[in-house]
Amino acid sequence: MRKIYVLLFTALAFATGINAQVTVSGSTGANGTYTTLTQPAGAFAAINVAGSQAGNNILITVTADVAVEDGSVSIGQSRLDNINHKSFR
């Protein structure tokens, strides 16, 4: 029985990780995993609606191909005023 639970947990963890290509950390209210950067349910939209991000060091990590980007949502200008791009890999 224990093997079944471990196997089920592993399968569930793998299945949820397949669609989560974008991870946001360091934000106020938008930390999490997303399947897109620029679509309405994506990382940029979450950052925009989360409120002020002043003083935060936000890290957006893309770990898989995000081929369905259409650019419909960008990060709002007020979020870009004090942005410091350290690196893109």
PyMOL commands that set and color helices and strands:
alter all, ss='L'
color gray80, all
select helices_A, chain A and resi 2-18+43-49+77-80
alter helices_A, ss='H'
color red, helices_A
select strands_A, chain A and resi 22-25+32-34+59-62
alter strands_A, ss='S'
color yellow, strands_A
deselect
rebuild
show_as cartoon
